[in-house]
Amino acid sequence: MKKSKYFLLMSFFFFNFSGQEALNSISTKELKLLLEKGEIQLVDVRTPEEIKGGAIKTALFVNYFDVGFEKVVTAKLNKLRPVYLYCRSGSRSTKAGKILKKAGFEVVNVLGGYQQWILEEKQSFK
């Protein structure tokens, strides 16, 4: 392979996958432990329709798709404390996390989102 093709290929991987590595992540089990220990900045970025189906009790709701999402969410959060984000499955919270990280927040994405949270809730009742 020529050097220029190799460089382009490596550049593709760096730019397309490095952004995913930039956010810290935790599992929903780890989130439950943090919630038991005390108050954290937990943000649900799902739509109002999704929230009607259930949500994590202490979460702040800010719809990722709302115009002015960044302005609204940054006005409600404390930059001195980590922000934990979740959505339905993890995609939107990752995108929201990149926005908040760029604005100077320490961001932690909840892997699996609300779907994983509910799955674990169901398993704990068995």
DSSP file with accessible surface (Angstrom, degrees, kcal/mol):
  #  RESIDUE AA STRUCTURE BP1 BP2  ACC     N-H-->O    O-->H-N    N-H-->O    O-->H-N    TCO  KAPPA ALPHA  PHI   PSI    X-CA   Y-CA   Z-CA
    1    1 A M              0   0  164      0, 0.0     2,-0.0     0, 0.0     0, 0.0   0.000 360.0 360.0 360.0 134.9    0.0    0.0    0.0
    2    2 A K     >  -     0   0  153      1,-0.1     4,-2.4     4,-0.0     5,-0.2  -0.306 360.0-115.9 -68.9 153.2    1.3    3.4   -0.9
    3    3 A K  H  > S+     0   0  189      1,-0.2     4,-2.8     2,-0.2     5,-0.2   0.883 113.9  53.7 -58.0 -40.6    2.1    5.8    1.9
    4    4 A S  H  > S+     0   0   78      1,-0.2     4,-2.2     2,-0.2    -1,-0.2   0.909 110.6  46.0 -66.0 -38.5   -0.6    8.3    0.8
    5    5 A K  H  > S+     0   0  133      2,-0.2     4,-2.4     1,-0.2    -1,-0.2   0.903 113.0  50.7 -68.5 -39.8   -3.3    5.6    0.8
    6    6 A Y  H  X S+     0   0  132     -4,-2.4     4,-2.7     2,-0.2     5,-0.2   0.933 110.2  49.6 -62.0 -45.2   -2.1    4.4    4.2
    7    7 A F  H  X S+     0   0  137     -4,-2.8     4,-2.6     1,-0.2    -2,-0.2   0.924 111.5  48.6 -60.6 -44.5   -2.2    7.9    5.6
    8    8 A L  H  X S+     0   0  116     -4,-2.2     4,-2.2     2,-0.2    -1,-0.2   0.919 112.2  49.0 -62.4 -42.1   -5.7    8.5    4.3
    9    9 A L  H  X S+     0   0   74     -4,-2.4     4,-1.9     2,-0.2    -2,-0.2   0.943 113.4  45.6 -63.6 -45.8   -6.9    5.2    5.8
   10   10 A M  H  X S+     0   0   87     -4,-2.7     4,-2.5     1,-0.2    -2,-0.2   0.896 111.1  53.6 -66.2 -37.3   -5.3    5.9    9.2
   11   11 A S  H  X S+     0   0   24     -4,-2.6     4,-2.7    -5,-0.2     5,-0.3   0.912 105.7  54.4 -63.1 -39.9   -6.8    9.5    9.1
   12   12 A F  H  X S+     0   0  110     -4,-2.2     4,-2.2     1,-0.2     5,-0.2   0.950 111.2  44.1 -58.5 -48.4  -10.2    8.0    8.5
   13   13 A F  H  X S+     0   0   91     -4,-1.9     4,-1.9     2,-0.2     5,-0.5   0.918 113.8  50.6 -65.8 -40.7  -10.0    5.8   11.6
   14   14 A F  H  X S+     0   0  127     -4,-2.5     4,-1.8     1,-0.2     5,-0.3   0.958 116.1  39.3 -63.5 -48.8   -8.6    8.6   13.7
   15   15 A F  H  < S+     0   0  146     -4,-2.7     4,-0.4     1,-0.2    -1,-0.2   0.834 120.5  44.3 -74.3 -29.5  -11.3   11.1   12.9
   16   16 A N  H  < S+     0   0   84     -4,-2.2    -1,-0.2    -5,-0.3    -2,-0.2   0.751 125.8  26.4 -88.6 -23.5  -14.2    8.7   12.9
   17   17 A F  H  X S+     0   0   87     -4,-1.9     4,-0.9    -5,-0.2     3,-0.5   0.641 102.7  74.3-114.6 -17.8  -13.4    6.7   16.0
   18   18 A S  H  X S+     0   0   37     -4,-1.8     4,-0.7    -5,-0.5     3,-0.4   0.860  91.1  60.7 -67.9 -30.6  -11.4    9.0   18.2
   19   19 A G  H  4 S+     0   0   22     -4,-0.4     3,-0.5    -5,-0.3     4,-0.4   0.846 100.2  55.2 -64.2 -32.6  -14.5   11.1   19.1
   20   20 A Q  H >4 S+     0   0  121     -3,-0.5     3,-0.6     1,-0.2    -1,-0.2   0.832 106.2  51.5 -70.1 -30.1  -16.2    8.1   20.6
   21   21 A E  H 3< S+     0   0  156     -4,-0.9    -1,-0.2    -3,-0.4    -2,-0.2   0.648  92.0  77.9 -79.5 -14.8  -13.2    7.5   22.9
   22   22 A A  T 3< S+     0   0   43     -4,-0.7     2,-0.4    -3,-0.5    -1,-0.2   0.745  82.9  72.7 -71.3 -24.2  -13.3   11.1   24.2
   23   23 A L  S <  S-     0   0   13     -3,-0.6     2,-0.2    -4,-0.4    85,-0.1  -0.753  78.9-130.0 -94.9 138.2  -16.2   10.5   26.6
   24   24 A N  E     -a  108   0A  97     83,-1.1    85,-3.1    -2,-0.4     2,-0.3  -0.540  30.0-160.2 -74.5 152.0  -16.0    8.6   29.8
   25   25 A S  E     -a  109   0A  57     83,-0.3     2,-0.3    -2,-0.2    85,-0.2  -0.961  14.4-172.6-136.0 152.4  -18.7    6.0   30.2
   26   26 A I  E     -a  110   0A  23     83,-2.4    85,-3.0    -2,-0.3     2,-0.1  -0.943  27.1-111.8-135.8 161.3  -20.3    4.0   33.0
   27   27 A S     >  -     0   0   39     -2,-0.3     4,-2.1    83,-0.2     5,-0.1  -0.421  31.7-110.0 -83.9 166.5  -22.8    1.2   33.1
   28   28 A T  H  > S+     0   0    1     83,-0.4     4,-2.3     1,-0.2     5,-0.1   0.840 120.7  58.0 -66.9 -29.3  -26.3    1.5   34.4
   29   29 A K  H  > S+     0   0  133      2,-0.2     4,-1.7     1,-0.2    -1,-0.2   0.920 106.8  47.1 -64.3 -42.7  -25.3   -0.6   37.4
   30   30 A E  H  > S+     0   0   97      1,-0.2     4,-2.1     2,-0.2    -2,-0.2   0.896 109.9  54.2 -64.9 -38.0  -22.6    1.9   38.2
   31   31 A L  H  X S+     0   0    0     -4,-2.1     4,-2.6     1,-0.2    -2,-0.2   0.921 104.7  53.9 -62.1 -42.6  -25.1    4.7   37.8
   32   32 A K  H  X S+     0   0   38     -4,-2.3     4,-1.9     1,-0.2    -1,-0.2   0.908 107.9  50.4 -59.5 -40.5  -27.4    3.1   40.3
   33   33 A L  H  X S+     0   0   96     -4,-1.7     4,-1.6     1,-0.2    -1,-0.2   0.913 110.5  49.3 -64.2 -42.4  -24.6    3.0   42.9
   34   34 A L  H  X S+     0   0   47     -4,-2.1     4,-1.3     1,-0.2    -2,-0.2   0.906 110.0  51.3 -63.3 -40.8  -23.9    6.7   42.3
   35   35 A L  H  < S+     0   0   41     -4,-2.6    -1,-0.2     1,-0.2    -2,-0.2   0.857 108.2  52.2 -65.9 -33.8  -27.5    7.6   42.7
   36   36 A E  H  < S+     0   0  152     -4,-1.9    -1,-0.2    -5,-0.2    -2,-0.2   0.843 108.0  52.5 -69.1 -32.5  -27.7    5.6   46.0
   37   37 A K  H  < S-     0   0  174     -4,-1.6     2,-0.3     1,-0.2    -1,-0.2   0.751 122.0 -70.6 -76.5 -27.8  -24.7    7.5   47.3
   38   38 A G  S  < S-     0   0   37     -4,-1.3     2,-0.3    -5,-0.1    -1,-0.2  -0.986  70.8 -23.5 163.0-170.1  -26.0   11.0   46.7
   39   39 A E        +     0   0  168     -2,-0.3     2,-0.3    -3,-0.1    -4,-0.1  -0.497  52.4 171.9 -76.8 130.3  -27.0   13.7   44.3
   40   40 A I        -     0   0   28     -2,-0.3     2,-1.2    18,-0.1    43,-0.1  -0.897  43.5-101.5-129.2 162.8  -25.4   13.8   40.9
   41   41 A Q  E     +b   83   0A  19     41,-0.7    43,-3.4    -2,-0.3     2,-0.5  -0.751  49.8 174.7 -85.5  97.8  -26.1   15.9   37.7
   42   42 A L  E     -b   84   0A   4     -2,-1.2    18,-2.9    16,-0.3     2,-0.5  -0.931   9.6-168.1-110.5 125.4  -28.1   13.4   35.7
   43   43 A V  E     -bc  85  60A   1     41,-3.3    43,-2.2    -2,-0.5     2,-0.6  -0.962  12.0-157.2-122.1 128.0  -29.5   14.5   32.4
   44   44 A D  E     -bc  86  61A   0     16,-3.0    18,-2.4    -2,-0.5    43,-0.2  -0.898   7.3-174.0 -99.1 118.3  -32.1   12.7   30.3
   45   45 A V        +     0   0    0     41,-2.4    19,-2.1    -2,-0.6    20,-0.3   0.204  43.7 117.5-102.0  18.2  -31.8   13.9   26.6
   46   46 A R  S    S-     0   0    9     40,-0.3    16,-0.1    17,-0.2    -2,-0.1  -0.232  70.8 -92.2 -79.3 172.5  -34.8   12.0   25.3
   47   47 A T     >  -     0   0   23     16,-0.1     4,-2.1     1,-0.1     3,-0.3  -0.390  34.5-109.0 -79.5 160.0  -38.0   13.4   23.9
   48   48 A P  H  > S+     0   0   67      0, 0.0     4,-1.6     0, 0.0    -1,-0.1   0.868 120.4  56.7 -57.1 -35.2  -41.1   14.2   26.0
   49   49 A E  H  > S+     0   0  127      1,-0.2     4,-0.5     2,-0.2     3,-0.0   0.904 107.8  47.2 -63.5 -40.8  -42.9   11.3   24.3
   50   50 A E  H >4 S+     0   0   44     -3,-0.3     3,-1.3     1,-0.2    -1,-0.2   0.897 107.8  55.8 -67.4 -37.9  -40.1    8.9   25.4
   51   51 A I  H >< S+     0   0   37     -4,-2.1     3,-2.4     1,-0.3    -1,-0.2   0.830  93.5  68.7 -67.1 -30.0  -40.2   10.2   28.9
   52   52 A K  H 3< S+     0   0  173     -4,-1.6    -1,-0.3     1,-0.3    -2,-0.2   0.808  94.4  59.1 -57.3 -27.3  -43.9    9.4   29.2
   53   53 A G  T << S-     0   0   69     -3,-1.3    -1,-0.3    -4,-0.5    -2,-0.2   0.459 128.0 -70.1 -81.5  -0.8  -42.8    5.8   29.1
   54   54 A G    <   -     0   0   22     -3,-2.4    -1,-0.3    -4,-0.1     2,-0.3  -0.442  49.7-159.8 127.2 158.6  -40.7    6.2   32.2
   55   55 A A        -     0   0   32     -2,-0.2     2,-0.5    -3,-0.1    -4,-0.0  -0.968  37.9 -81.0-160.3 167.4  -37.5    7.9   33.4
   56   56 A I    >   -     0   0    6     -2,-0.3     3,-2.0     1,-0.1   -12,-0.1  -0.700  49.1-123.7 -80.1 128.1  -34.9    7.8   36.1
   57   57 A K  T 3  S+     0   0  202     -2,-0.5    -1,-0.1     1,-0.3    -3,-0.0   0.773 101.0  39.6 -47.9 -45.2  -36.4    9.7   39.1
   58   58 A T  T 3  S+     0   0   91      2,-0.1   -16,-0.3   -15,-0.0    -1,-0.3   0.411  86.9 124.5 -93.4   5.5  -33.8   12.4   39.7
   59   59 A A    <   -     0   0   11     -3,-2.0     2,-0.4   -18,-0.1   -16,-0.2  -0.328  57.7-132.5 -73.1 146.2  -33.0   13.3   36.1
   60   60 A L  E     -c   43   0A  52    -18,-2.9   -16,-3.0    -2,-0.1     2,-0.6  -0.811  26.4-135.9 -88.6 133.0  -33.1   16.7   34.6
   61   61 A F  E     +c   44   0A  89     -2,-0.4     2,-0.4   -18,-0.2   -16,-0.2  -0.846  34.8 158.6-101.2 122.2  -35.0   16.5   31.2
   62   62 A V        -     0   0    7    -18,-2.4     2,-0.4    -2,-0.6    -2,-0.0  -0.914  37.7-131.4-140.1 110.0  -33.6   18.4   28.2
   63   63 A N    >   -     0   0   21     -2,-0.4     3,-1.6     1,-0.2   -17,-0.2  -0.456   7.8-148.9 -65.7 119.8  -34.7   17.2   24.8
   64   64 A Y  T 3  S+     0   0   52    -19,-2.1     5,-0.2    -2,-0.4    -1,-0.2   0.818  96.2  55.8 -58.3 -31.1  -31.7   16.9   22.6
   65   65 A F  T 3  S+     0   0  130    -20,-0.3    -1,-0.3     4,-0.1     2,-0.1   0.541  82.2 110.9 -84.1  -6.0  -33.8   17.8   19.5
   66   66 A D  S X  S-     0   0   90     -3,-1.6     3,-1.5     1,-0.1     2,-0.2  -0.437  79.7-106.9 -68.0 143.1  -35.0   21.1   20.9
   67   67 A V  T 3  S+     0   0  147      1,-0.3    -1,-0.1    -2,-0.1    -2,-0.1  -0.459 109.8  24.7 -64.8 134.2  -33.7   24.2   19.3
   68   68 A G  T 3> S+     0   0   37     -2,-0.2     4,-2.5    -4,-0.1    -1,-0.3   0.708  76.3 150.2  81.4  20.7  -31.2   25.8   21.6
   69   69 A F  H <> S+     0   0   11     -3,-1.5     4,-2.9     1,-0.2     5,-0.3   0.918  71.5  49.6 -49.9 -50.2  -30.4   22.5   23.4
   70   70 A E  H  > S+     0   0   96      1,-0.2     4,-2.4     2,-0.2     5,-0.3   0.923 111.6  47.4 -60.3 -44.5  -26.9   23.6   24.2
   71   71 A K  H  > S+     0   0  167      1,-0.2     4,-1.5     2,-0.2    -1,-0.2   0.925 115.2  45.7 -64.2 -43.9  -28.0   26.9   25.7
   72   72 A V  H  X S+     0   0   63     -4,-2.5     4,-1.0     2,-0.2    -2,-0.2   0.948 115.9  43.7 -65.8 -49.7  -30.7   25.4   27.8
   73   73 A V  H >X S+     0   0    0     -4,-2.9     4,-0.6    -5,-0.2     3,-0.6   0.910 113.1  50.2 -68.8 -39.4  -28.7   22.5   29.2
   74   74 A T  H >< S+     0   0   40     -4,-2.4     3,-0.6    -5,-0.3    -1,-0.2   0.845 106.8  56.3 -69.5 -28.5  -25.5   24.5   29.9
   75   75 A A  H 3< S+     0   0   85     -4,-1.5    -1,-0.2    -5,-0.3    -2,-0.2   0.771 109.6  46.5 -70.6 -24.1  -27.6   27.1   31.8
   76   76 A K  H << S+     0   0  121     -4,-1.0     2,-0.3    -3,-0.6    -1,-0.2   0.503 102.7  77.4 -96.5  -5.4  -29.0   24.4   34.1
   77   77 A L  S << S-     0   0   21     -4,-0.6     2,-0.6    -3,-0.6     6,-0.1  -0.767  72.3-127.1-113.6 156.5  -25.7   22.6   35.0
   78   78 A N    >   -     0   0   66     -2,-0.3     3,-1.7     1,-0.1   -37,-0.1  -0.869  11.4-155.1 -99.2 117.9  -22.8   23.2   37.2
   79   79 A K  T 3  S+     0   0  117     -2,-0.6    27,-0.3     1,-0.3    -1,-0.1   0.662  91.0  66.5 -66.9 -15.8  -19.4   23.0   35.3
   80   80 A L  T 3  S+     0   0  158     25,-0.1    -1,-0.3     2,-0.1    25,-0.0   0.552  99.1  58.2 -83.4  -6.7  -17.6   22.2   38.6
   81   81 A R  S <  S-     0   0   80     -3,-1.7    25,-0.3    25,-0.0    -3,-0.0  -0.935  93.6-100.9-123.2 147.1  -19.4   18.8   38.8
   82   82 A P        -     0   0   36      0, 0.0   -41,-0.7     0, 0.0     2,-0.5  -0.278  31.3-138.2 -62.3 150.9  -19.5   15.9   36.3
   83   83 A V  E     -bd  41 107A   0     23,-2.8    25,-2.9   -43,-0.1     2,-0.5  -0.962   9.7-155.7-114.0 126.2  -22.6   15.5   34.1
   84   84 A Y  E     -bd  42 108A  32    -43,-3.4   -41,-3.3    -2,-0.5     2,-0.4  -0.896  15.7-165.3-103.1 127.4  -24.1   12.1   33.6
   85   85 A L  E     +bd  43 109A   0     23,-2.6    25,-2.7    -2,-0.5     2,-0.3  -0.903  13.0 169.2-118.2 142.4  -26.1   11.7   30.4
   86   86 A Y  E     +b   44   0A   0    -43,-2.2   -41,-2.4    -2,-0.4   -40,-0.3  -0.987   4.5 168.3-145.3 156.6  -28.5    9.1   29.1
   87   87 A C        -     0   0    1     -2,-0.3    27,-3.2    23,-0.3    28,-0.2  -0.510  61.0 -61.0-136.1-150.5  -31.0    8.7   26.3
   88   88 A R  S    S-     0   0  109     25,-0.2    27,-2.6    -2,-0.2    28,-0.3   0.965 122.8 -13.0 -68.8 -50.6  -32.9    5.7   25.0
   89   89 A S  S    S-     0   0   46     24,-0.2    23,-0.7    25,-0.2    24,-0.2   0.511 104.1 -85.6-133.5 -10.5  -29.9    3.6   24.0
   90   90 A G  S  > S+     0   0   11     22,-0.2     4,-1.2    21,-0.1     5,-0.1   0.247  98.2  97.5 126.3 -13.4  -26.8    5.7   24.1
   91   91 A S  H  > S+     0   0   67      2,-0.2     4,-1.9     1,-0.2     5,-0.1   0.965  89.2  40.0 -74.1 -52.9  -26.5    7.5   20.7
   92   92 A R  H  > S+     0   0   24      1,-0.2     4,-3.1     2,-0.2     5,-0.2   0.878 112.9  55.9 -65.2 -36.9  -28.0   10.9   21.5
   93   93 A S  H  > S+     0   0    0      2,-0.2     4,-2.5     1,-0.2    -1,-0.2   0.876 106.1  52.0 -65.9 -32.6  -26.3   11.0   24.9
   94   94 A T  H  X S+     0   0   33     -4,-1.2     4,-1.8     2,-0.2    -1,-0.2   0.940 112.2  45.4 -65.2 -44.5  -23.0   10.6   23.1
   95   95 A K  H  X S+     0   0  103     -4,-1.9     4,-1.5     1,-0.2    -2,-0.2   0.925 114.6  47.9 -64.4 -43.5  -23.8   13.4   20.8
   96   96 A A  H  X S+     0   0    0     -4,-3.1     4,-2.5     1,-0.2    -1,-0.2   0.890 108.3  56.5 -64.0 -38.0  -25.0   15.6   23.6
   97   97 A G  H  X S+     0   0    0     -4,-2.5     4,-2.9    -5,-0.2    -1,-0.2   0.877 103.3  53.0 -62.0 -38.8  -21.9   14.7   25.6
   98   98 A K  H  X S+     0   0   94     -4,-1.8     4,-2.1     2,-0.2    -1,-0.2   0.898 109.3  49.9 -64.7 -37.3  -19.7   16.0   22.8
   99   99 A I  H  X S+     0   0   45     -4,-1.5     4,-1.3     2,-0.2    -2,-0.2   0.941 114.3  43.9 -64.6 -47.0  -21.5   19.3   22.9
  100  100 A L  H  <>S+     0   0    0     -4,-2.5     5,-2.4     2,-0.2    -2,-0.2   0.879 111.3  53.4 -68.1 -37.9  -21.2   19.6   26.7
  101  101 A K  H ><5S+     0   0   95     -4,-2.9     3,-1.7     1,-0.2    -1,-0.2   0.926 107.4  51.5 -62.4 -42.3  -17.6   18.5   26.7
  102  102 A K  H 3<5S+     0   0  192     -4,-2.1    -1,-0.2     1,-0.3    -2,-0.2   0.835 106.1  56.3 -63.3 -29.1  -16.8   21.2   24.1
  103  103 A A  T 3<5S-     0   0   21     -4,-1.3    -1,-0.3    -5,-0.1    -2,-0.2   0.421 129.8 -95.3 -83.5   0.4  -18.6   23.7   26.4
  104  104 A G  T < 5S+     0   0   50     -3,-1.7     2,-0.2     1,-0.3    -3,-0.2   0.583  78.9 134.6 102.3  10.9  -16.2   22.8   29.2
  105  105 A F      < -     0   0    8     -5,-2.4     2,-0.6    -8,-0.1    -1,-0.3  -0.642  58.1-122.9 -92.0 150.5  -18.1   20.1   31.2
  106  106 A E        -     0   0  106    -25,-0.3   -23,-2.8   -27,-0.3     2,-0.4  -0.843  41.3-162.2 -85.6 121.2  -16.8   16.8   32.5
  107  107 A V  E     - d   0  83A   5     -2,-0.6   -83,-1.1   -25,-0.2     2,-0.4  -0.891  20.6-172.7-118.0 139.3  -19.2   14.3   30.8
  108  108 A V  E     -ad  24  84A   8    -25,-2.9   -23,-2.6    -2,-0.4     2,-0.4  -0.992  16.0-147.8-129.4 122.5  -20.0   10.7   31.6
  109  109 A N  E     -ad  25  85A   7    -85,-3.1   -83,-2.4    -2,-0.4     2,-0.8  -0.724  12.9-132.8 -90.6 136.1  -22.2    8.7   29.2
  110  110 A V  E >   -a   26   0A   1    -25,-2.7     3,-1.3    -2,-0.4   -23,-0.3  -0.807  27.8-129.4 -90.0 111.6  -24.5    6.0   30.6
  111  111 A L  T 3  S+     0   0   90    -85,-3.0   -83,-0.4    -2,-0.8   -21,-0.1  -0.365  86.5  11.0 -65.1 133.8  -24.0    3.0   28.4
  112  112 A G  T 3> S-     0   0   27    -23,-0.7     4,-1.6   -85,-0.1     3,-0.5   0.247  97.0-144.1  84.8 -15.3  -27.2    1.4   27.1
  113  113 A G  H <>  -     0   0    1     -3,-1.3     4,-1.9     1,-0.2     3,-0.3  -0.032  56.1 -25.0  58.5-154.2  -29.3    4.3   28.2
  114  114 A Y  H  > S+     0   0   30    -27,-3.2     4,-2.7     1,-0.2     5,-0.2   0.824 133.9  62.7 -66.3 -31.3  -32.8    3.9   29.5
  115  115 A Q  H  > S+     0   0  102    -27,-2.6     4,-2.2    -3,-0.5    -1,-0.2   0.932 107.4  43.5 -58.7 -44.1  -33.3    0.6   27.7
  116  116 A Q  H  X S+     0   0   64     -4,-1.6     4,-2.4   -28,-0.3     5,-0.2   0.895 110.8  55.5 -68.9 -39.2  -30.5   -1.0   29.7
  117  117 A W  H  X S+     0   0   31     -4,-1.9     4,-1.9     1,-0.2    -2,-0.2   0.937 111.3  43.9 -57.1 -48.5  -31.8    0.6   32.9
  118  118 A I  H  X S+     0   0   49     -4,-2.7     4,-2.6     2,-0.2     5,-0.2   0.899 110.6  55.1 -65.8 -41.8  -35.3   -1.0   32.4
  119  119 A L  H  X S+     0   0   78     -4,-2.2     4,-2.1    -5,-0.2    -1,-0.2   0.930 110.3  45.6 -57.9 -44.8  -33.8   -4.3   31.4
  120  120 A E  H  X S+     0   0   18     -4,-2.4     4,-1.9     2,-0.2    -1,-0.2   0.863 109.8  54.9 -68.5 -35.1  -31.8   -4.4   34.6
  121  121 A E  H  X S+     0   0   62     -4,-1.9     4,-0.8    -5,-0.2    -2,-0.2   0.931 109.7  47.1 -61.8 -44.3  -34.9   -3.4   36.6
  122  122 A K  H >< S+     0   0  138     -4,-2.6     3,-0.6     1,-0.2     4,-0.4   0.892 111.4  51.0 -63.9 -40.6  -36.8   -6.3   35.2
  123  123 A Q  H >< S+     0   0  103     -4,-2.1     3,-1.0     1,-0.2    -1,-0.2   0.843 104.0  57.9 -67.6 -32.1  -34.0   -8.7   35.9
  124  124 A S  H 3< S+     0   0   80     -4,-1.9    -1,-0.2     1,-0.2    -2,-0.2   0.736 101.7  56.5 -72.9 -19.1  -33.8   -7.6   39.5
  125  125 A F  T <<        0   0  165     -4,-0.8    -1,-0.2    -3,-0.6    -2,-0.2   0.545 360.0 360.0 -86.8  -7.2  -37.5   -8.5   40.0
  126  126 A K    <         0   0  208     -3,-1.0    -3,-0.0    -4,-0.4    -4,-0.0  -0.393 360.0 360.0 -77.7 360.0  -36.9  -12.1   38.9
